[in-house]
């Protein structure tokens, strides 16, 4: 993901690995989305994605930098 600030607009969603359906958890700033993601159960973390207007990255990949 390109370098972005904490106040850029993002979508945090969970991609279901069984049916492939995406469930939006929040539309908000990056900092808000990261806070919501941190509250999710560990079993869901691998299916979380952050989406900006021009990029998508897996939440766990984002944390690894």
PyMOL commands that set and color helices and strands:
alter all, ss='L'
color gray80, all
select helices_A, chain A and resi 30-38+42-47+59-64
alter helices_A, ss='H'
color red, helices_A
select strands_A, chain A and resi 9-15+22-29+48-51+56-58
alter strands_A, ss='S'
color yellow, strands_A
deselect
rebuild
show_as cartoon
